[in-house]
Amino acid sequence: MHPQTYQQAPAPAPTQGTHHWILTLEAPHGSGKAAHTAQGSLTPAAGYTRANAFTDLYNALVERNPKLRGATVVFFSVEPNAL
């Protein structure tokens, strides 16, 4: 009789959206400027556009940090979240 070997199943990967986004904003701060970069993932609904994503993400960042209202967009990217 041979001993049985049991392997533990890998833990499921955290749920991620189908697209990854990065948004960097720059705003006046004191006598200089401050930059803020945020990133995450999303799964767009049918008909959702890159412009929709930009507007929604920009507004969400400003809502969380009102000091960013009117900030200049330095970088924006939204791409499929697959390698």
N, C-alpha and C positions, 0 to 999 in steps of 0.2 A: 504494500500500500504506500502511495506517495503522498506526502503532505500537500495540502492545497495552499496556493498562494493567493491572497486577496489584495487587490489594489483599490485604493480609495479613489473614487471618481473625482476629477478636478472640480473645484468650485466654479459655479457659473460666472461668466464675466459680467461685470456691471452693465446694465442696460445703457446703451449710448444711442444717440441719434444717428440718422443716416448721413448727416453733414456736420462738419466741424467748422467753427467760425472763430475769427480773431478780429478784434476792433481796438485800435489805439487812438485815443483822443488827447489833445493838448489844449490846455486852458491857462489863462493868466493866473499867476499865484504870487502874491506879494509883489516884489519888484522883478520877478522872473516868470517862468512858466513851469507848469507841472504836467507830466504825461501820465496817462492811466491806460493800461492794457488789460483787456478782459478776453476770455475765451471760453468756449463750451461747445456743446453739440445740440443739434435740433433735428427733428424729422418734420419737414414741411408738408403741409396739406396739399392736395391736388390744386394746381393753379397758383400756388404760392411762388413768388418771384424773388430774384436776388434783391430787387428794390424793396420788396416787402420785408425781407430779412433785415436789410440794412436799417430801415426806418424803425422796425420793432426793436431791434437790438440797441440802436442809438437811444431811443426813447426809454428803454428799460434801464440803461446805464445812467441816464440823466435823472430818472425817477429815484434810483438808489443813491445818487450823489448829485444833488442839485447844483453844486459848484461847477459841474461840467456843462451846464446849460450854455449853449452857444459855442462850445468847444470846437476847435478845428479837428477834422478827421485826418490823422496822419497815415493810418493804414486800415484797410478793411479787406477781409478775405472770407469767403464761404465756399467750401469745396466738399465733394463726396468724402465721407469718413471711412475710407477703405484703403488698404495698402495693396 
